[in-house]
Amino acid sequence: MKKRTIWILAAAMILTFAALIVVQGRYILLNVEMLNNQFNESVKRSLYQTVNSIEESEALNYLAKTLDYDDSEVKITNKIELEEQHQLLKRRIDSLVDSKEFTQKRNLLPSPSRRSTIEETSRYLQERYQQNFSRSRTILDQAVFRWLKGSEEKNIVERLNFDDLAVILGTALHNNGIDIPFQFAVVDKQGQIIYKQPLNSSNGTIIRKDNIFTQRLFPFENTNNPAFLQIVFPNKRDHITHSMKLFLPSIVLIVLILLVYIVTIIVILRQKNLNTMKNDFINNMTHELKTPISTISLAAQMLQEQDIVKRPPESLIQIATVIRDETKRLSIQVEKVLQMAIFEKENSTLKLTEININSLITDVISSFSLKVTNKGGRIIPKLNATEDTALVDEIHFTNVIFNLLDNALKYRGDKVPLLTIETYNAKDHLVISIEDNGIGISKEDQKRIFEKFYRVSTGNLHNVKGFGLGLAYVKKIVTEHKGTIKVESEPNIGTKFIITIPILKNYEL
């Protein structure tokens, strides 16, 4: 897959997800607005019902007193049944009017002896009923007029029972689906508080102005001193947020989709990088194997020539030496390729034995020093570790030291190689550092030098041969010895690799 295609795919995924976020966000905002409007309408409806109930209760109480009705029957309790009590008062008023007026007039009906026809009797009864209705209407109109006239002269505190107001308001809110804590107050037209109910569960919440709802008390009265009922909900925002819990699965799904998108893009990019590194590995491997094979092939052709017997022995020895050296070189390259098998296993089979690391390093220096001196350089050993016995696989750990020294020599640049290998103890661990004065490694490359097949840019130009497996192999072997490895490097100054492994007494199987 081309890099351009990958970026187009990533851009399409990002745009698609961004569109999904915008649509979902707009949907959530619209629902929040709808829930807020629904809450506001329910509060306004509850306030309107409360004001109507207060006004009707005052009228019925006054009429009951006017008609000698027992006021105790209309007292509102905590178990309020307002509608039933209103109906009870209305029936009582009708019965009182009927007993005082209509019962007396009913005795004036004509006796059978004076009755002439059914039509006359019916007409007579209709006239009497009309008189009774007119009389009752007059009584009620007079009572209501006196009530209205007296009400305008009363103070709002005299007209309201605030305990009953709290019960009526709470019932109205409950009937409209609002069961969160609230606080109400009665204020005059200047905003001065006449009565305020304390709120027990506000928890210090800051009251916002858009959470205050106002409704005029006795709205149809023409007075210069109107009173207003105000109600506030400190936990309104929490109520709206709690109502949005239905959107939680949708939000979780969006987060999961985002994670899938991110993981998909990362996997695609990693596969692209891995594919690039494998291609570089194949190119390097072909180049590395082709050279010794060509040299061996040329030497074989020389041996097949007919005049080979006429050549001096030194010539035959030279050809044999070339074949031996190139075969050894080819064997080394094949061995490096075979090291790839190690990376395919979760745990390699290590043959752990007690090894004196200082002695192991001394042996490696002895066999490697010839390569360094041929380049005009030298190796400086500083084997200061007093507790250097560790449980290691001798072959693999020797390869680790050898690979690090070989890299230091190959990446020396134009400088005379100066290699320093040091050992010391730190917190029951053995530390091995290998430092050079080579070309160094950039910060960006330091993050990836332990990846399989990865090589810095100079390596891919084939001026330094290799497959990009050496440091990955070193990292894996050190890790399987329960150790760590890190790199410190500055371009054009040098590089230091630091290996830390547990000593024998601190090793845990």
C-alpha positions in Angstrom: 0.0 0.0 0.0 1.4 3.4 -1.0 2.1 6.0 1.6 -0.3 8.4 -0.3 -3.1 5.9 -0.1 -2.6 5.4 3.6 -2.8 9.1 4.3 -5.9 9.5 2.1 -7.5 6.6 4.1 -6.5 8.2 7.4 -7.9 11.6 6.3 -11.1 10.0 5.2 -11.4 8.2 8.6 -10.7 11.5 10.5 -13.3 13.5 8.5 -15.9 10.7 8.9 -15.3 10.6 12.6 -15.4 14.4 12.9 -18.7 14.5 11.0 -20.1 11.9 13.4 -18.9 13.9 16.4 -20.6 17.1 15.0 -23.9 15.3 14.3 -24.0 13.6 17.6 -23.0 16.8 19.5 -25.7 18.7 17.8 -28.2 16.0 18.6 -27.2 16.1 22.2 -27.4 19.9 22.4 -30.9 19.8 20.8 -32.1 17.3 23.4 -30.6 19.3 26.2 -32.5 22.3 25.0 -35.7 20.3 24.6 -35.3 18.9 28.2 -34.7 22.4 29.5 -37.8 23.8 27.8 -39.8 20.8 29.0 -38.7 21.5 32.5 -39.5 25.2 32.3 -43.0 24.5 30.9 -43.7 22.0 33.7 -42.6 24.6 36.3 -44.7 27.4 34.7 -47.7 25.0 34.6 -47.2 24.1 38.2 -47.0 27.7 39.3 -50.2 28.5 37.3 -52.0 25.6 38.9 -50.8 26.6 42.4 -52.0 30.2 42.0 -55.4 29.0 40.7 -55.7 26.6 43.6 -54.8 29.3 46.2 -57.4 31.7 44.7 -60.1 29.1 44.5 -59.4 28.0 48.1 -59.7 31.5 49.4 -63.0 32.0 47.6 -64.5 28.8 48.8 -63.4 29.4 52.4 -65.0 32.8 52.3 -68.3 31.5 50.9 -68.3 28.7 53.4 -68.0 31.2 56.3 -70.6 33.4 54.7 -73.1 30.5 54.6 -72.2 29.4 58.1 -70.1 26.5 57.0 -67.6 24.9 59.4 -64.1 26.2 58.3 -62.4 23.1 59.7 -63.6 21.1 56.8 -61.6 23.1 54.2 -58.3 23.2 56.1 -55.5 21.8 54.0 -53.4 19.1 55.5 -50.2 17.4 54.5 -52.4 14.7 52.8 -54.2 17.4 50.7 -57.1 16.4 48.5 -57.8 19.8 47.2 -60.2 18.9 44.4 -62.4 16.7 46.6 -62.6 19.5 49.3 -63.6 22.0 46.6 -66.4 19.7 45.4 -67.5 19.2 49.0 -67.7 23.0 49.5 -69.7 23.4 46.3 -72.2 20.8 47.2 -72.5 22.3 50.7 -73.2 25.8 49.3 -75.8 24.4 46.9 -77.5 22.5 49.7 -77.6 25.6 51.9 -79.0 27.8 49.2 -81.6 25.1 48.4 -82.6 24.8 52.1 -83.0 28.5 52.7 -84.8 29.6 49.6 -86.1 26.8 47.4 -87.6 24.7 50.2 -89.8 27.6 51.4 -91.0 28.4 47.9 -91.6 24.7 47.1 -94.5 24.9 49.7 -96.3 27.4 47.5 -97.0 24.9 44.7 -100.7 24.7 43.8 -102.7 22.1 45.4 -104.5 19.4 43.3 -107.8 21.1 43.9 -106.6 24.3 42.2 -104.6 22.6 39.4 -106.2 23.1 36.0 -103.9 21.5 33.4 -100.4 19.9 33.2 -99.1 22.7 31.0 -100.1 25.3 33.6 -98.4 23.3 36.4 -95.2 22.9 34.3 -95.2 26.7 33.5 -95.7 27.5 37.1 -92.8 25.2 38.2 -90.4 26.7 35.6 -91.2 30.2 36.9 -90.5 29.2 40.5 -87.2 27.5 39.5 -86.1 30.6 37.6 -87.0 32.7 40.7 -85.0 30.3 42.9 -82.0 30.5 40.5 -82.1 34.2 40.4 -82.3 34.5 44.1 -79.4 32.1 44.6 -77.3 33.9 42.0 -78.0 37.2 43.8 -76.9 35.8 47.1 -73.7 34.4 45.6 -73.0 37.6 43.7 -73.4 39.7 46.8 -71.1 37.3 48.8 -68.4 37.4 46.0 -68.6 41.2 45.8 -68.1 41.5 49.5 -65.1 39.0 49.3 -63.5 40.9 46.4 -63.9 44.2 48.2 -62.5 42.8 51.4 -59.6 41.0 49.7 -58.2 44.1 48.1 -57.9 45.7 51.5 -56.1 42.8 53.1 -52.3 42.3 53.2 -50.9 39.3 51.3 -49.7 37.8 54.6 -53.3 37.8 55.9 -54.6 36.2 52.8 -52.0 33.4 52.5 -51.2 30.4 54.6 -47.6 29.8 53.7 -47.6 26.2 55.0 -50.5 25.4 52.8 -48.8 27.2 49.9 -45.7 25.0 50.3 -47.9 21.8 50.2 -49.9 23.0 47.2 -46.8 24.0 45.3 -45.0 20.7 46.1 -48.0 18.7 45.0 -48.4 20.6 41.7 -44.7 20.1 40.9 -44.9 16.4 41.7 -48.0 16.0 39.5 -46.0 17.6 36.6 -43.0 15.2 37.1 -40.6 17.5 39.0 -39.3 16.0 42.3 -36.1 17.9 42.9 -35.4 20.3 45.8 -36.8 23.8 45.4 -37.0 27.0 47.3 -39.9 29.5 47.0 -40.5 33.1 48.1 -43.3 35.6 48.0 -42.1 39.1 47.0 -43.7 42.5 46.2 -43.4 44.4 43.0 -40.1 46.0 44.2 -38.6 42.6 44.7 -38.6 42.8 48.5 -39.1 39.4 50.1 -42.3 39.0 52.1 -41.8 35.4 52.9 -39.0 32.9 52.0 -38.9 29.2 52.5 -35.4 27.9 53.5 -33.9 25.1 51.4 -32.4 22.2 53.3 -30.4 20.6 50.5 -28.9 23.4 48.5 -25.4 22.5 49.4 -24.1 26.0 48.7 -25.2 25.8 45.1 -24.9 29.1 43.2 -28.4 30.2 42.0 -28.5 31.3 38.4 -31.0 33.9 37.3 -32.4 31.7 34.5 -33.4 29.2 37.1 -35.8 31.6 38.9 -39.4 31.3 37.9 -42.0 34.0 38.8 -45.8 33.9 38.8 -48.1 36.7 40.1 -50.5 35.8 42.9 -54.2 36.6 42.3 -53.4 37.7 38.8 -56.9 39.0 37.9 -57.1 41.5 40.7 -56.6 45.2 40.0 -54.3 46.3 42.8 -51.4 48.6 43.3 -49.6 46.2 45.5 -49.4 42.9 43.7 -47.4 40.0 45.1 -45.4 37.4 43.2 -44.6 33.8 43.9 -40.9 33.0 43.0 -39.4 29.5 42.9 -35.9 28.4 42.2 -34.2 25.0 41.6 -30.5 24.9 42.7 -30.1 21.4 41.3 -31.7 22.1 37.9 -28.4 21.5 36.0 -27.9 18.1 37.8 -31.5 17.2 37.0 -31.0 17.9 33.2 -27.6 16.1 33.2 -29.2 13.1 34.9 -31.9 13.1 32.3 -29.2 12.7 29.6 -28.1 9.3 30.9 -29.9 7.7 28.0 -27.1 9.2 25.7 -24.4 7.4 27.7 -24.3 4.3 25.5 -24.0 6.5 22.5 -21.1 8.4 24.0 -19.4 5.2 24.9 -19.9 3.9 21.4 -18.3 7.0 19.9 -15.3 6.7 22.2 -14.9 3.0 21.1 -15.1 4.0 17.5 -12.5 6.7 18.1 -10.2 4.1 19.7 -10.8 1.7 16.8 -9.9 4.5 14.3 -6.7 5.3 16.2 -5.6 1.7 16.5 -6.4 1.1 12.8 -4.3 4.1 11.7 -1.4 3.1 14.0 -1.5 -0.6 12.7 -1.5 0.6 9.1 1.4 2.9 9.7 3.4 0.3 11.5 2.7 -2.3 8.8 3.9 0.3 6.2 7.1 0.9 8.2 7.6 -2.8 8.6 7.1 -3.4 4.9 9.7 -0.7 4.2 12.2 -2.2 6.6 11.7 -5.7 5.2 12.4 -4.4 1.7 15.5 -2.7 2.9 16.5 -6.0 4.7 16.0 -8.0 1.5 18.1 -5.4 -0.5 20.9 -5.5 2.1 20.8 -9.3 2.4 21.0 -9.7 -1.3 24.0 -7.3 -1.5 25.7 -8.9 1.5 25.4 -12.5 0.2 26.1 -11.7 -3.4 29.6 -10.4 -2.7 31.1 -13.5 -1.0 29.3 -15.8 -3.4 30.8 -13.9 -6.4 34.3 -14.0 -4.9 34.0 -17.8 -4.2 32.7 -18.3 -7.7 35.7 -16.4 -9.2 38.2 -18.4 -7.1 36.5 -21.7 -8.2 36.9 -20.6 -11.9 40.6 -19.9 -11.3 41.1 -23.4 -9.9 39.4 -24.8 -13.0 41.9 -23.2 -15.4 44.3 -25.6 -17.1 47.4 -23.7 -16.2 46.6 -23.8 -12.5 49.3 -26.5 -12.0 51.9 -24.2 -13.6 51.2 -21.5 -11.0 53.5 -21.1 -7.9 52.2 -22.6 -4.6 51.8 -19.1 -3.2 49.1 -18.4 -5.8 47.2 -21.6 -4.7 47.5 -20.6 -1.1 46.1 -17.1 -1.9 43.1 -18.6 -3.7 42.5 -21.0 -0.8 42.7 -18.1 1.6 40.2 -16.1 -0.4 37.8 -19.1 -0.5 38.2 -19.6 3.3 37.7 -16.0 4.2 34.7 -15.5 1.9 33.2 -18.7 3.1 33.6 -17.6 6.7 32.1 -14.2 5.8 29.2 -16.0 4.1 28.7 -18.2 7.1 28.6 -15.1 9.4 25.9 -13.5 7.2 23.8 -16.7 7.2 24.2 -16.9 11.0 22.8 -13.4 11.3 19.8 -14.3 9.1 19.2 -17.4 11.3 19.1 -15.1 14.3 15.7 -14.0 13.0 14.3 -17.2 14.3 14.9 -16.0 17.8 12.5 -13.1 17.4 9.6 -15.4 16.4 9.7 -17.1 19.8 8.3 -15.6 23.0 11.2 -17.0 25.0 14.4 -18.4 23.6 16.0 -21.5 25.0 19.0 -20.1 27.0 21.5 -22.4 28.6 22.2 -20.4 31.8 25.5 -21.0 33.7 27.5 -19.1 36.3 29.9 -17.0 34.3 32.5 -14.5 35.4 31.6 -11.5 33.2 35.0 -9.8 33.6 36.7 -12.9 32.2 34.1 -13.2 29.4 34.7 -9.6 28.4 38.5 -10.1 28.5 38.2 -13.0 26.1 36.1 -11.0 23.7 38.6 -8.1 23.8 41.4 -10.5 23.1 39.8 -11.8 19.9 38.4 -8.4 18.8 41.4 -6.2 19.5 43.1 -7.1 16.3 40.3 -5.5 14.2 40.6 -2.3 16.2 44.4 -2.1 16.0 44.3 -2.7 12.3 42.3 0.6 12.1 44.8 2.4 14.2 42.6 2.4 17.3 42.6 0.7 20.7 40.2 -0.7 23.4 40.4 0.6 26.9 39.1 -1.9 29.5 37.9 -0.7 32.9 36.7 -3.9 34.6 36.0 -2.5 38.0 33.1 -4.8 39.1 33.9 -6.6 42.3 30.8 -8.9 42.1 30.8 -9.9 38.4 29.4 -13.5 38.6 26.1 -13.7 36.8 23.8 -16.4 35.4 24.0 -16.1 31.6 24.1 -18.0 28.4 27.7 -17.8 27.5 27.3 -18.0 23.7 24.5 -15.5 23.4 25.9 -13.0 25.9 29.3 -13.2 24.1 27.5 -12.3 20.9 25.9 -9.3 22.7 29.3 -7.9 23.7 30.8 -8.7 20.3 27.9 -7.1 18.4 28.2 -3.8 20.4 31.9 -3.7 19.8 31.5 -4.5 16.1 28.9 -1.7 15.7 31.2 0.8 17.5 34.0 -0.1 15.0 31.7 0.0 11.9 30.2 3.4 12.8 33.4 5.2 13.7 33.2 7.4 10.6 36.6 8.8 9.6 37.9 8.8 13.2 40.5 6.6 14.8 38.4 4.1 16.9 38.7 4.5 20.6 36.5 2.0 22.5 36.0 1.9 26.2 34.4 -1.1 27.9 33.6 -0.8 31.6 32.0 -2.9 34.4 30.9 -1.8 37.8 28.3 -2.7 40.5 25.2 -0.7 41.3 22.5 -1.9 43.7 23.1 -5.6 43.5 23.3 -5.4 39.7 26.2 -5.6 37.2 26.5 -2.7 34.8 28.4 -3.0 31.5 29.0 0.1 29.4 30.5 0.1 25.9 31.4 3.6 24.7 32.9 4.8 21.4 33.9 8.0 19.7 32.0 7.4 16.5 29.5 9.3 14.4 26.8 9.0 17.1 23.0 8.5 16.8 20.4 11.2 16.4 17.6 11.5 19.0 15.0 10.3 16.5 16.9 7.2 15.6 17.6 6.4 19.2 13.9 5.6 19.7 14.0 2.9 17.1 17.4 1.4 16.9 16.3 -1.7 18.8 13.5 -2.5 16.3 13.9 -5.5 14.0 15.2 -4.6 10.5 15.6 -0.9 11.4 18.8 0.8 10.3 19.8 4.5 10.5 19.9 6.4 7.2 23.6 5.9 6.6 23.2 2.1 6.9 20.6 2.0 4.1 23.1 3.6 1.7 25.2 0.5 2.0 28.3 2.3 3.2 28.0 0.2 6.3 26.9 -3.4 5.8 24.2 -5.2 7.8 20.6 -6.4 8.1 19.4 -4.3 10.9 19.2 -7.3 13.3 22.2 -6.8 15.5 20.8 -4.4 18.1 17.3 -6.1 18.0 19.1 -9.3 18.9 21.1 -7.6 21.7 17.9 -6.1 23.1 16.1 -9.5 23.1 19.0 -11.4 24.7 19.5 -8.8 27.5 15.8 -8.7 28.2 15.7 -12.5 28.5 18.6 -12.3 31.0 16.2 -10.1 33.1 18.3 -7.1 32.3 17.9 -3.7 30.6 19.8 -1.8 27.9 19.8 1.9 27.1 21.7 4.2 24.8 23.2 7.6 25.3 24.5 9.3 22.2 25.3 12.6 20.6 25.9 13.0 16.8 29.6 13.4 15.9 30.6 12.8 19.5 30.0 9.2 20.3 27.7 6.5 21.6 27.4 4.6 24.9 25.4 1.5 25.4 24.6 0.6 29.1 23.6 -3.0 30.0 22.3 -3.8 33.5 21.8 -7.4 34.6 21.3 -9.0 38.1 24.3 -10.5 39.7 24.2 -14.2 40.8 22.9 -13.6 44.3 20.2 -11.3 43.1 19.0 -13.4 40.2 15.4 -14.7 40.4 14.5 -17.8 38.4 
